[in-house]
Amino acid sequence: MRASPLMMALLYFFVGCLLVFFAIQSVSSTGWTVWSLLIISFAAIDFMISLRFFRLRRGIKQVQKQNKKKK
């Protein structure tokens, strides 16, 4: 079974939010360390991937709409 782009986008967004939460907890307890910066960078990557999946979904919907008009 293949996952839809929307489901993947929501999954990556959720993981990004979870990583931001962990980074906030890390910064509040120990300050800005290498690990907290690493966690934030992984969260930023997850948010970028999530945005790409949202854009992919929108593109697929537009192509499907154009194909319906041709028929």
CHARMM internal coordinates of N, CA and C (Angstrom, degrees):
IC EDIT
DIST 1 N 1 CA 1.4487
DIST 1 CA 1 C 1.5200
ANGL 1 N 1 CA 1 C 109.00
DIST 1 C 2 N 1.3237
ANGL 1 CA 1 C 2 N 116.06
DIHE 1 N 1 CA 1 C 2 N 130.59
DIST 2 N 2 CA 1.4533
ANGL 1 C 2 N 2 CA 121.17
DIHE 1 CA 1 C 2 N 2 CA 179.56
DIST 2 CA 2 C 1.5203
ANGL 2 N 2 CA 2 C 109.93
DIHE 1 C 2 N 2 CA 2 C -93.31
DIST 2 C 3 N 1.3042
ANGL 2 CA 2 C 3 N 115.31
DIHE 2 N 2 CA 2 C 3 N 140.79
DIST 3 N 3 CA 1.4625
ANGL 2 C 3 N 3 CA 120.36
DIHE 2 CA 2 C 3 N 3 CA 178.91
DIST 3 CA 3 C 1.5257
ANGL 3 N 3 CA 3 C 109.54
DIHE 2 C 3 N 3 CA 3 C -83.25
DIST 3 C 4 N 1.2991
ANGL 3 CA 3 C 4 N 116.04
DIHE 3 N 3 CA 3 C 4 N 143.28
DIST 4 N 4 CA 1.4569
ANGL 3 C 4 N 4 CA 120.37
DIHE 3 CA 3 C 4 N 4 CA 178.60
DIST 4 CA 4 C 1.5268
ANGL 4 N 4 CA 4 C 110.00
DIHE 3 C 4 N 4 CA 4 C -75.49
DIST 4 C 5 N 1.3256
ANGL 4 CA 4 C 5 N 117.31
DIHE 4 N 4 CA 4 C 5 N 156.46
DIST 5 N 5 CA 1.4655
ANGL 4 C 5 N 5 CA 119.46
DIHE 4 CA 4 C 5 N 5 CA 178.14
DIST 5 CA 5 C 1.5306
ANGL 5 N 5 CA 5 C 112.80
DIHE 4 C 5 N 5 CA 5 C -60.82
DIST 5 C 6 N 1.3289
ANGL 5 CA 5 C 6 N 116.67
DIHE 5 N 5 CA 5 C 6 N -32.93
DIST 6 N 6 CA 1.4563
ANGL 5 C 6 N 6 CA 119.40
DIHE 5 CA 5 C 6 N 6 CA 179.05
DIST 6 CA 6 C 1.5249
ANGL 6 N 6 CA 6 C 110.92
DIHE 5 C 6 N 6 CA 6 C -65.82
DIST 6 C 7 N 1.3229
ANGL 6 CA 6 C 7 N 116.37
DIHE 6 N 6 CA 6 C 7 N -43.39
DIST 7 N 7 CA 1.4624
ANGL 6 C 7 N 7 CA 120.06
DIHE 6 CA 6 C 7 N 7 CA 179.74
DIST 7 CA 7 C 1.5293
ANGL 7 N 7 CA 7 C 110.96
DIHE 6 C 7 N 7 CA 7 C -64.14
DIST 7 C 8 N 1.3160
ANGL 7 CA 7 C 8 N 116.47
DIHE 7 N 7 CA 7 C 8 N -41.88
DIST 8 N 8 CA 1.4641
ANGL 7 C 8 N 8 CA 120.01
DIHE 7 CA 7 C 8 N 8 CA 178.58
DIST 8 CA 8 C 1.5250
ANGL 8 N 8 CA 8 C 111.10
DIHE 7 C 8 N 8 CA 8 C -65.71
DIST 8 C 9 N 1.3318
ANGL 8 CA 8 C 9 N 116.75
DIHE 8 N 8 CA 8 C 9 N -39.10
DIST 9 N 9 CA 1.4561
ANGL 8 C 9 N 9 CA 120.33
DIHE 8 CA 8 C 9 N 9 CA 179.09
DIST 9 CA 9 C 1.5222
ANGL 9 N 9 CA 9 C 110.63
DIHE 8 C 9 N 9 CA 9 C -63.72
DIST 9 C 10 N 1.3201
ANGL 9 CA 9 C 10 N 116.45
DIHE 9 N 9 CA 9 C 10 N -43.95
DIST 10 N 10 CA 1.4588
ANGL 9 C 10 N 10 CA 119.65
DIHE 9 CA 9 C 10 N 10 CA 179.12
DIST 10 CA 10 C 1.5236
ANGL 10 N 10 CA 10 C 111.90
DIHE 9 C 10 N 10 CA 10 C -65.64
DIST 10 C 11 N 1.3259
ANGL 10 CA 10 C 11 N 116.49
DIHE 10 N 10 CA 10 C 11 N -36.62
DIST 11 N 11 CA 1.4512
ANGL 10 C 11 N 11 CA 120.71
DIHE 10 CA 10 C 11 N 11 CA 178.09
DIST 11 CA 11 C 1.5265
ANGL 11 N 11 CA 11 C 111.53
DIHE 10 C 11 N 11 CA 11 C -64.69
DIST 11 C 12 N 1.3280
ANGL 11 CA 11 C 12 N 116.74
DIHE 11 N 11 CA 11 C 12 N -47.50
DIST 12 N 12 CA 1.4615
ANGL 11 C 12 N 12 CA 119.83
DIHE 11 CA 11 C 12 N 12 CA 178.75
DIST 12 CA 12 C 1.5315
ANGL 12 N 12 CA 12 C 111.57
DIHE 11 C 12 N 12 CA 12 C -65.13
DIST 12 C 13 N 1.3428
ANGL 12 CA 12 C 13 N 116.88
DIHE 12 N 12 CA 12 C 13 N -36.67
DIST 13 N 13 CA 1.4611
ANGL 12 C 13 N 13 CA 119.91
DIHE 12 CA 12 C 13 N 13 CA 178.13
DIST 13 CA 13 C 1.5247
ANGL 13 N 13 CA 13 C 110.77
DIHE 12 C 13 N 13 CA 13 C -64.76
DIST 13 C 14 N 1.3331
ANGL 13 CA 13 C 14 N 116.26
DIHE 13 N 13 CA 13 C 14 N -41.57
DIST 14 N 14 CA 1.4568
ANGL 13 C 14 N 14 CA 120.53
DIHE 13 CA 13 C 14 N 14 CA 178.79
DIST 14 CA 14 C 1.5235
ANGL 14 N 14 CA 14 C 111.02
DIHE 13 C 14 N 14 CA 14 C -63.61
DIST 14 C 15 N 1.3262
ANGL 14 CA 14 C 15 N 117.17
DIHE 14 N 14 CA 14 C 15 N -43.92
DIST 15 N 15 CA 1.4690
ANGL 14 C 15 N 15 CA 120.78
DIHE 14 CA 14 C 15 N 15 CA 178.79
DIST 15 CA 15 C 1.5274
ANGL 15 N 15 CA 15 C 110.18
DIHE 14 C 15 N 15 CA 15 C -64.10
DIST 15 C 16 N 1.3196
ANGL 15 CA 15 C 16 N 117.57
DIHE 15 N 15 CA 15 C 16 N -39.18
DIST 16 N 16 CA 1.4615
ANGL 15 C 16 N 16 CA 120.97
DIHE 15 CA 15 C 16 N 16 CA 176.79
DIST 16 CA 16 C 1.5203
ANGL 16 N 16 CA 16 C 111.90
DIHE 15 C 16 N 16 CA 16 C -62.10
DIST 16 C 17 N 1.3353
ANGL 16 CA 16 C 17 N 116.68
DIHE 16 N 16 CA 16 C 17 N -42.53
DIST 17 N 17 CA 1.4689
ANGL 16 C 17 N 17 CA 120.18
DIHE 16 CA 16 C 17 N 17 CA 177.85
DIST 17 CA 17 C 1.5215
ANGL 17 N 17 CA 17 C 111.18
DIHE 16 C 17 N 17 CA 17 C -65.25
DIST 17 C 18 N 1.3187
ANGL 17 CA 17 C 18 N 116.10
DIHE 17 N 17 CA 17 C 18 N -39.04
DIST 18 N 18 CA 1.4628
ANGL 17 C 18 N 18 CA 120.66
DIHE 17 CA 17 C 18 N 18 CA 177.94
DIST 18 CA 18 C 1.5335
ANGL 18 N 18 CA 18 C 110.83
DIHE 17 C 18 N 18 CA 18 C -63.86
DIST 18 C 19 N 1.3273
ANGL 18 CA 18 C 19 N 116.70
DIHE 18 N 18 CA 18 C 19 N -41.67
DIST 19 N 19 CA 1.4622
ANGL 18 C 19 N 19 CA 119.98
DIHE 18 CA 18 C 19 N 19 CA 178.26
DIST 19 CA 19 C 1.5265
ANGL 19 N 19 CA 19 C 111.86
DIHE 18 C 19 N 19 CA 19 C -66.52
DIST 19 C 20 N 1.3206
ANGL 19 CA 19 C 20 N 117.03
DIHE 19 N 19 CA 19 C 20 N -37.15
DIST 20 N 20 CA 1.4668
ANGL 19 C 20 N 20 CA 119.53
DIHE 19 CA 19 C 20 N 20 CA 176.26
DIST 20 CA 20 C 1.5258
ANGL 20 N 20 CA 20 C 110.21
DIHE 19 C 20 N 20 CA 20 C -63.69
DIST 20 C 21 N 1.3198
ANGL 20 CA 20 C 21 N 116.59
DIHE 20 N 20 CA 20 C 21 N -40.56
DIST 21 N 21 CA 1.4660
ANGL 20 C 21 N 21 CA 120.09
DIHE 20 CA 20 C 21 N 21 CA 177.55
DIST 21 CA 21 C 1.5231
ANGL 21 N 21 CA 21 C 110.74
DIHE 20 C 21 N 21 CA 21 C -59.80
DIST 21 C 22 N 1.3497
ANGL 21 CA 21 C 22 N 116.15
DIHE 21 N 21 CA 21 C 22 N -46.67
DIST 22 N 22 CA 1.4643
ANGL 21 C 22 N 22 CA 119.28
DIHE 21 CA 21 C 22 N 22 CA 179.25
DIST 22 CA 22 C 1.5237
ANGL 22 N 22 CA 22 C 111.93
DIHE 21 C 22 N 22 CA 22 C -64.19
DIST 22 C 23 N 1.3177
ANGL 22 CA 22 C 23 N 116.75
DIHE 22 N 22 CA 22 C 23 N -35.94
DIST 23 N 23 CA 1.4666
ANGL 22 C 23 N 23 CA 119.79
DIHE 22 CA 22 C 23 N 23 CA 178.43
DIST 23 CA 23 C 1.5188
ANGL 23 N 23 CA 23 C 110.89
DIHE 22 C 23 N 23 CA 23 C -67.09
DIST 23 C 24 N 1.3128
ANGL 23 CA 23 C 24 N 117.59
DIHE 23 N 23 CA 23 C 24 N -39.65
DIST 24 N 24 CA 1.4691
ANGL 23 C 24 N 24 CA 120.70
DIHE 23 CA 23 C 24 N 24 CA 177.84
DIST 24 CA 24 C 1.5155
ANGL 24 N 24 CA 24 C 110.23
DIHE 23 C 24 N 24 CA 24 C -63.38
DIST 24 C 25 N 1.3274
ANGL 24 CA 24 C 25 N 116.25
DIHE 24 N 24 CA 24 C 25 N -42.08
DIST 25 N 25 CA 1.4648
ANGL 24 C 25 N 25 CA 119.95
DIHE 24 CA 24 C 25 N 25 CA 177.75
DIST 25 CA 25 C 1.5265
ANGL 25 N 25 CA 25 C 110.46
DIHE 24 C 25 N 25 CA 25 C -63.47
DIST 25 C 26 N 1.3042
ANGL 25 CA 25 C 26 N 117.77
DIHE 25 N 25 CA 25 C 26 N -40.26
DIST 26 N 26 CA 1.4539
ANGL 25 C 26 N 26 CA 121.96
DIHE 25 CA 25 C 26 N 26 CA -179.73
DIST 26 CA 26 C 1.5285
ANGL 26 N 26 CA 26 C 111.27
DIHE 25 C 26 N 26 CA 26 C -66.51
DIST 26 C 27 N 1.3108
ANGL 26 CA 26 C 27 N 116.94
DIHE 26 N 26 CA 26 C 27 N -42.97
DIST 27 N 27 CA 1.4686
ANGL 26 C 27 N 27 CA 120.65
DIHE 26 CA 26 C 27 N 27 CA -179.78
DIST 27 CA 27 C 1.5220
ANGL 27 N 27 CA 27 C 110.77
DIHE 26 C 27 N 27 CA 27 C -67.78
DIST 27 C 28 N 1.3218
ANGL 27 CA 27 C 28 N 117.21
DIHE 27 N 27 CA 27 C 28 N -38.41
DIST 28 N 28 CA 1.4661
ANGL 27 C 28 N 28 CA 119.19
DIHE 27 CA 27 C 28 N 28 CA -178.82
DIST 28 CA 28 C 1.5240
ANGL 28 N 28 CA 28 C 111.89
DIHE 27 C 28 N 28 CA 28 C -70.37
DIST 28 C 29 N 1.3348
ANGL 28 CA 28 C 29 N 117.49
DIHE 28 N 28 CA 28 C 29 N -26.84
DIST 29 N 29 CA 1.4621
ANGL 28 C 29 N 29 CA 118.71
DIHE 28 CA 28 C 29 N 29 CA -178.44
DIST 29 CA 29 C 1.5239
ANGL 29 N 29 CA 29 C 113.25
DIHE 28 C 29 N 29 CA 29 C -92.43
DIST 29 C 30 N 1.3370
ANGL 29 CA 29 C 30 N 117.67
DIHE 29 N 29 CA 29 C 30 N -37.93
DIST 30 N 30 CA 1.4657
ANGL 29 C 30 N 30 CA 119.29
DIHE 29 CA 29 C 30 N 30 CA -175.43
DIST 30 CA 30 C 1.5110
ANGL 30 N 30 CA 30 C 114.27
DIHE 29 C 30 N 30 CA 30 C -122.21
DIST 30 C 31 N 1.3046
ANGL 30 CA 30 C 31 N 118.69
DIHE 30 N 30 CA 30 C 31 N -6.83
DIST 31 N 31 CA 1.4635
ANGL 30 C 31 N 31 CA 121.16
DIHE 30 CA 30 C 31 N 31 CA -176.45
DIST 31 CA 31 C 1.5242
ANGL 31 N 31 CA 31 C 110.03
DIHE 30 C 31 N 31 CA 31 C 89.10
DIST 31 C 32 N 1.3318
ANGL 31 CA 31 C 32 N 114.76
DIHE 31 N 31 CA 31 C 32 N -173.77
DIST 32 N 32 CA 1.4582
ANGL 31 C 32 N 32 CA 119.95
DIHE 31 CA 31 C 32 N 32 CA -177.98
DIST 32 CA 32 C 1.5256
ANGL 32 N 32 CA 32 C 109.71
DIHE 31 C 32 N 32 CA 32 C -76.86
DIST 32 C 33 N 1.3024
ANGL 32 CA 32 C 33 N 116.14
DIHE 32 N 32 CA 32 C 33 N 108.33
DIST 33 N 33 CA 1.4542
ANGL 32 C 33 N 33 CA 122.06
DIHE 32 CA 32 C 33 N 33 CA 177.37
DIST 33 CA 33 C 1.5240
ANGL 33 N 33 CA 33 C 109.11
DIHE 32 C 33 N 33 CA 33 C -116.47
DIST 33 C 34 N 1.3067
ANGL 33 CA 33 C 34 N 115.79
DIHE 33 N 33 CA 33 C 34 N 176.42
DIST 34 N 34 CA 1.4577
ANGL 33 C 34 N 34 CA 120.32
DIHE 33 CA 33 C 34 N 34 CA 178.08
DIST 34 CA 34 C 1.5201
ANGL 34 N 34 CA 34 C 110.53
DIHE 33 C 34 N 34 CA 34 C -62.26
DIST 34 C 35 N 1.3255
ANGL 34 CA 34 C 35 N 117.00
DIHE 34 N 34 CA 34 C 35 N -38.39
DIST 35 N 35 CA 1.4640
ANGL 34 C 35 N 35 CA 120.74
DIHE 34 CA 34 C 35 N 35 CA -178.43
DIST 35 CA 35 C 1.5222
ANGL 35 N 35 CA 35 C 111.78
DIHE 34 C 35 N 35 CA 35 C -66.11
DIST 35 C 36 N 1.3373
ANGL 35 CA 35 C 36 N 116.93
DIHE 35 N 35 CA 35 C 36 N -39.51
DIST 36 N 36 CA 1.4618
ANGL 35 C 36 N 36 CA 118.13
DIHE 35 CA 35 C 36 N 36 CA 179.54
DIST 36 CA 36 C 1.5296
ANGL 36 N 36 CA 36 C 110.85
DIHE 35 C 36 N 36 CA 36 C -67.93
DIST 36 C 37 N 1.3226
ANGL 36 CA 36 C 37 N 117.52
DIHE 36 N 36 CA 36 C 37 N -37.01
DIST 37 N 37 CA 1.4668
ANGL 36 C 37 N 37 CA 120.12
DIHE 36 CA 36 C 37 N 37 CA 176.18
DIST 37 CA 37 C 1.5230
ANGL 37 N 37 CA 37 C 111.22
DIHE 36 C 37 N 37 CA 37 C -67.33
DIST 37 C 38 N 1.3043
ANGL 37 CA 37 C 38 N 116.92
DIHE 37 N 37 CA 37 C 38 N -36.05
DIST 38 N 38 CA 1.4582
ANGL 37 C 38 N 38 CA 120.95
DIHE 37 CA 37 C 38 N 38 CA 177.32
DIST 38 CA 38 C 1.5304
ANGL 38 N 38 CA 38 C 111.13
DIHE 37 C 38 N 38 CA 38 C -65.97
DIST 38 C 39 N 1.3190
ANGL 38 CA 38 C 39 N 116.14
DIHE 38 N 38 CA 38 C 39 N -42.03
DIST 39 N 39 CA 1.4692
ANGL 38 C 39 N 39 CA 120.13
DIHE 38 CA 38 C 39 N 39 CA 178.14
DIST 39 CA 39 C 1.5250
ANGL 39 N 39 CA 39 C 110.85
DIHE 38 C 39 N 39 CA 39 C -62.93
DIST 39 C 40 N 1.3289
ANGL 39 CA 39 C 40 N 116.74
DIHE 39 N 39 CA 39 C 40 N -42.75
DIST 40 N 40 CA 1.4642
ANGL 39 C 40 N 40 CA 120.80
DIHE 39 CA 39 C 40 N 40 CA 178.84
DIST 40 CA 40 C 1.5271
ANGL 40 N 40 CA 40 C 110.85
DIHE 39 C 40 N 40 CA 40 C -64.08
DIST 40 C 41 N 1.3235
ANGL 40 CA 40 C 41 N 117.03
DIHE 40 N 40 CA 40 C 41 N -38.75
DIST 41 N 41 CA 1.4622
ANGL 40 C 41 N 41 CA 118.71
DIHE 40 CA 40 C 41 N 41 CA 179.39
DIST 41 CA 41 C 1.5320
ANGL 41 N 41 CA 41 C 111.17
DIHE 40 C 41 N 41 CA 41 C -66.45
DIST 41 C 42 N 1.3401
ANGL 41 CA 41 C 42 N 117.39
DIHE 41 N 41 CA 41 C 42 N -38.62
DIST 42 N 42 CA 1.4650
ANGL 41 C 42 N 42 CA 119.37
DIHE 41 CA 41 C 42 N 42 CA 175.79
DIST 42 CA 42 C 1.5276
ANGL 42 N 42 CA 42 C 111.00
DIHE 41 C 42 N 42 CA 42 C -65.42
DIST 42 C 43 N 1.3134
ANGL 42 CA 42 C 43 N 117.12
DIHE 42 N 42 CA 42 C 43 N -36.53
DIST 43 N 43 CA 1.4707
ANGL 42 C 43 N 43 CA 119.95
DIHE 42 CA 42 C 43 N 43 CA 177.81
DIST 43 CA 43 C 1.5285
ANGL 43 N 43 CA 43 C 110.48
DIHE 42 C 43 N 43 CA 43 C -65.07
DIST 43 C 44 N 1.3263
ANGL 43 CA 43 C 44 N 116.70
DIHE 43 N 43 CA 43 C 44 N -40.72
DIST 44 N 44 CA 1.4682
ANGL 43 C 44 N 44 CA 119.85
DIHE 43 CA 43 C 44 N 44 CA 178.86
DIST 44 CA 44 C 1.5223
ANGL 44 N 44 CA 44 C 110.73
DIHE 43 C 44 N 44 CA 44 C -63.40
DIST 44 C 45 N 1.3198
ANGL 44 CA 44 C 45 N 117.27
DIHE 44 N 44 CA 44 C 45 N -40.06
DIST 45 N 45 CA 1.4685
ANGL 44 C 45 N 45 CA 120.94
DIHE 44 CA 44 C 45 N 45 CA 177.20
DIST 45 CA 45 C 1.5233
ANGL 45 N 45 CA 45 C 110.18
DIHE 44 C 45 N 45 CA 45 C -63.21
DIST 45 C 46 N 1.3289
ANGL 45 CA 45 C 46 N 117.19
DIHE 45 N 45 CA 45 C 46 N -42.25
DIST 46 N 46 CA 1.4625
ANGL 45 C 46 N 46 CA 120.22
DIHE 45 CA 45 C 46 N 46 CA 178.35
DIST 46 CA 46 C 1.5177
ANGL 46 N 46 CA 46 C 111.72
DIHE 45 C 46 N 46 CA 46 C -62.77
DIST 46 C 47 N 1.3240
ANGL 46 CA 46 C 47 N 117.82
DIHE 46 N 46 CA 46 C 47 N -39.91
DIST 47 N 47 CA 1.4640
ANGL 46 C 47 N 47 CA 120.46
DIHE 46 CA 46 C 47 N 47 CA 178.69
DIST 47 CA 47 C 1.5305
ANGL 47 N 47 CA 47 C 110.96
DIHE 46 C 47 N 47 CA 47 C -66.62
DIST 47 C 48 N 1.3329
ANGL 47 CA 47 C 48 N 117.48
DIHE 47 N 47 CA 47 C 48 N -36.86
DIST 48 N 48 CA 1.4645
ANGL 47 C 48 N 48 CA 119.84
DIHE 47 CA 47 C 48 N 48 CA 177.89
DIST 48 CA 48 C 1.5235
ANGL 48 N 48 CA 48 C 110.92
DIHE 47 C 48 N 48 CA 48 C -66.28
DIST 48 C 49 N 1.3291
ANGL 48 CA 48 C 49 N 117.21
DIHE 48 N 48 CA 48 C 49 N -41.87
DIST 49 N 49 CA 1.4655
ANGL 48 C 49 N 49 CA 120.82
DIHE 48 CA 48 C 49 N 49 CA 178.44
DIST 49 CA 49 C 1.5287
ANGL 49 N 49 CA 49 C 110.11
DIHE 48 C 49 N 49 CA 49 C -64.74
DIST 49 C 50 N 1.3253
ANGL 49 CA 49 C 50 N 116.49
DIHE 49 N 49 CA 49 C 50 N -39.63
DIST 50 N 50 CA 1.4577
ANGL 49 C 50 N 50 CA 120.77
DIHE 49 CA 49 C 50 N 50 CA 177.93
DIST 50 CA 50 C 1.5317
ANGL 50 N 50 CA 50 C 110.77
DIHE 49 C 50 N 50 CA 50 C -61.67
DIST 50 C 51 N 1.3130
ANGL 50 CA 50 C 51 N 116.62
DIHE 50 N 50 CA 50 C 51 N -42.64
DIST 51 N 51 CA 1.4589
ANGL 50 C 51 N 51 CA 120.44
DIHE 50 CA 50 C 51 N 51 CA 178.64
DIST 51 CA 51 C 1.5219
ANGL 51 N 51 CA 51 C 110.91
DIHE 50 C 51 N 51 CA 51 C -63.05
DIST 51 C 52 N 1.3119
ANGL 51 CA 51 C 52 N 117.50
DIHE 51 N 51 CA 51 C 52 N -39.21
DIST 52 N 52 CA 1.4614
ANGL 51 C 52 N 52 CA 120.60
DIHE 51 CA 51 C 52 N 52 CA 177.97
DIST 52 CA 52 C 1.5225
ANGL 52 N 52 CA 52 C 111.42
DIHE 51 C 52 N 52 CA 52 C -64.03
DIST 52 C 53 N 1.3176
ANGL 52 CA 52 C 53 N 116.87
DIHE 52 N 52 CA 52 C 53 N -39.65
DIST 53 N 53 CA 1.4683
ANGL 52 C 53 N 53 CA 119.13
DIHE 52 CA 52 C 53 N 53 CA 178.13
DIST 53 CA 53 C 1.5245
ANGL 53 N 53 CA 53 C 111.29
DIHE 52 C 53 N 53 CA 53 C -67.51
DIST 53 C 54 N 1.3489
ANGL 53 CA 53 C 54 N 118.35
DIHE 53 N 53 CA 53 C 54 N -37.46
DIST 54 N 54 CA 1.4689
ANGL 53 C 54 N 54 CA 120.31
DIHE 53 CA 53 C 54 N 54 CA 176.37
DIST 54 CA 54 C 1.5309
ANGL 54 N 54 CA 54 C 109.77
DIHE 53 C 54 N 54 CA 54 C -63.30
DIST 54 C 55 N 1.3358
ANGL 54 CA 54 C 55 N 116.93
DIHE 54 N 54 CA 54 C 55 N -41.82
DIST 55 N 55 CA 1.4616
ANGL 54 C 55 N 55 CA 120.21
DIHE 54 CA 54 C 55 N 55 CA 179.09
DIST 55 CA 55 C 1.5236
ANGL 55 N 55 CA 55 C 111.25
DIHE 54 C 55 N 55 CA 55 C -67.37
DIST 55 C 56 N 1.3310
ANGL 55 CA 55 C 56 N 117.43
DIHE 55 N 55 CA 55 C 56 N -36.72
DIST 56 N 56 CA 1.4602
ANGL 55 C 56 N 56 CA 121.06
DIHE 55 CA 55 C 56 N 56 CA 176.62
DIST 56 CA 56 C 1.5166
ANGL 56 N 56 CA 56 C 110.62
DIHE 55 C 56 N 56 CA 56 C -62.39
DIST 56 C 57 N 1.3169
ANGL 56 CA 56 C 57 N 117.07
DIHE 56 N 56 CA 56 C 57 N -42.84
DIST 57 N 57 CA 1.4643
ANGL 56 C 57 N 57 CA 121.11
DIHE 56 CA 56 C 57 N 57 CA 179.20
DIST 57 CA 57 C 1.5269
ANGL 57 N 57 CA 57 C 110.48
DIHE 56 C 57 N 57 CA 57 C -61.13
DIST 57 C 58 N 1.3379
ANGL 57 CA 57 C 58 N 115.81
DIHE 57 N 57 CA 57 C 58 N -43.60
DIST 58 N 58 CA 1.4544
ANGL 57 C 58 N 58 CA 119.36
DIHE 57 CA 57 C 58 N 58 CA 179.86
DIST 58 CA 58 C 1.5330
ANGL 58 N 58 CA 58 C 110.78
DIHE 57 C 58 N 58 CA 58 C -63.74
DIST 58 C 59 N 1.3290
ANGL 58 CA 58 C 59 N 116.69
DIHE 58 N 58 CA 58 C 59 N -39.87
DIST 59 N 59 CA 1.4625
ANGL 58 C 59 N 59 CA 120.23
DIHE 58 CA 58 C 59 N 59 CA 177.68
DIST 59 CA 59 C 1.5068
ANGL 59 N 59 CA 59 C 112.57
DIHE 58 C 59 N 59 CA 59 C -64.72
DIST 59 C 60 N 1.3251
ANGL 59 CA 59 C 60 N 117.13
DIHE 59 N 59 CA 59 C 60 N -41.08
DIST 60 N 60 CA 1.4651
ANGL 59 C 60 N 60 CA 120.95
DIHE 59 CA 59 C 60 N 60 CA 178.16
DIST 60 CA 60 C 1.5240
ANGL 60 N 60 CA 60 C 110.13
DIHE 59 C 60 N 60 CA 60 C -63.31
DIST 60 C 61 N 1.3204
ANGL 60 CA 60 C 61 N 117.09
DIHE 60 N 60 CA 60 C 61 N -42.13
DIST 61 N 61 CA 1.4716
ANGL 60 C 61 N 61 CA 120.37
DIHE 60 CA 60 C 61 N 61 CA 179.20
DIST 61 CA 61 C 1.5244
ANGL 61 N 61 CA 61 C 110.94
DIHE 60 C 61 N 61 CA 61 C -62.52
DIST 61 C 62 N 1.3421
ANGL 61 CA 61 C 62 N 117.87
DIHE 61 N 61 CA 61 C 62 N -39.51
DIST 62 N 62 CA 1.4600
ANGL 61 C 62 N 62 CA 120.74
DIHE 61 CA 61 C 62 N 62 CA 179.70
DIST 62 CA 62 C 1.5250
ANGL 62 N 62 CA 62 C 111.28
DIHE 61 C 62 N 62 CA 62 C -66.20
DIST 62 C 63 N 1.3341
ANGL 62 CA 62 C 63 N 116.51
DIHE 62 N 62 CA 62 C 63 N -40.84
DIST 63 N 63 CA 1.4684
ANGL 62 C 63 N 63 CA 120.15
DIHE 62 CA 62 C 63 N 63 CA 178.45
DIST 63 CA 63 C 1.5218
ANGL 63 N 63 CA 63 C 109.91
DIHE 62 C 63 N 63 CA 63 C -65.15
DIST 63 C 64 N 1.3235
ANGL 63 CA 63 C 64 N 117.98
DIHE 63 N 63 CA 63 C 64 N -41.96
DIST 64 N 64 CA 1.4574
ANGL 63 C 64 N 64 CA 120.90
DIHE 63 CA 63 C 64 N 64 CA 178.87
DIST 64 CA 64 C 1.5245
ANGL 64 N 64 CA 64 C 110.66
DIHE 63 C 64 N 64 CA 64 C -63.72
DIST 64 C 65 N 1.3198
ANGL 64 CA 64 C 65 N 116.68
DIHE 64 N 64 CA 64 C 65 N -37.45
DIST 65 N 65 CA 1.4679
ANGL 64 C 65 N 65 CA 120.40
DIHE 64 CA 64 C 65 N 65 CA 179.48
DIST 65 CA 65 C 1.5181
ANGL 65 N 65 CA 65 C 110.42
DIHE 64 C 65 N 65 CA 65 C -67.12
DIST 65 C 66 N 1.3337
ANGL 65 CA 65 C 66 N 117.33
DIHE 65 N 65 CA 65 C 66 N -39.87
DIST 66 N 66 CA 1.4598
ANGL 65 C 66 N 66 CA 121.02
DIHE 65 CA 65 C 66 N 66 CA 178.19
DIST 66 CA 66 C 1.5267
ANGL 66 N 66 CA 66 C 111.03
DIHE 65 C 66 N 66 CA 66 C -67.08
DIST 66 C 67 N 1.3102
ANGL 66 CA 66 C 67 N 117.46
DIHE 66 N 66 CA 66 C 67 N -37.39
DIST 67 N 67 CA 1.4650
ANGL 66 C 67 N 67 CA 120.76
DIHE 66 CA 66 C 67 N 67 CA 178.43
DIST 67 CA 67 C 1.5134
ANGL 67 N 67 CA 67 C 111.54
DIHE 66 C 67 N 67 CA 67 C -67.04
DIST 67 C 68 N 1.3324
ANGL 67 CA 67 C 68 N 118.19
DIHE 67 N 67 CA 67 C 68 N -33.90
DIST 68 N 68 CA 1.4634
ANGL 67 C 68 N 68 CA 120.35
DIHE 67 CA 67 C 68 N 68 CA 177.04
DIST 68 CA 68 C 1.5271
ANGL 68 N 68 CA 68 C 111.44
DIHE 67 C 68 N 68 CA 68 C -67.68
DIST 68 C 69 N 1.3506
ANGL 68 CA 68 C 69 N 116.15
DIHE 68 N 68 CA 68 C 69 N -36.18
DIST 69 N 69 CA 1.4533
ANGL 68 C 69 N 69 CA 119.50
DIHE 68 CA 68 C 69 N 69 CA -179.82
DIST 69 CA 69 C 1.5285
ANGL 69 N 69 CA 69 C 111.17
DIHE 68 C 69 N 69 CA 69 C -68.38
DIST 69 C 70 N 1.3285
ANGL 69 CA 69 C 70 N 117.66
DIHE 69 N 69 CA 69 C 70 N -31.99
DIST 70 N 70 CA 1.4648
ANGL 69 C 70 N 70 CA 121.13
DIHE 69 CA 69 C 70 N 70 CA -180.00
DIST 70 CA 70 C 1.5141
ANGL 70 N 70 CA 70 C 111.90
DIHE 69 C 70 N 70 CA 70 C -70.90
DIST 70 C 71 N 1.3178
ANGL 70 CA 70 C 71 N 118.11
DIHE 70 N 70 CA 70 C 71 N -29.84
DIST 71 N 71 CA 1.4671
ANGL 70 C 71 N 71 CA 121.14
DIHE 70 CA 70 C 71 N 71 CA -178.08
DIST 71 CA 71 C 1.4821
ANGL 71 N 71 CA 71 C 112.61
DIHE 70 C 71 N 71 CA 71 C -78.86
END
COOR INIT
IC SEED 1 N 1 CA 1 C
IC BUILD
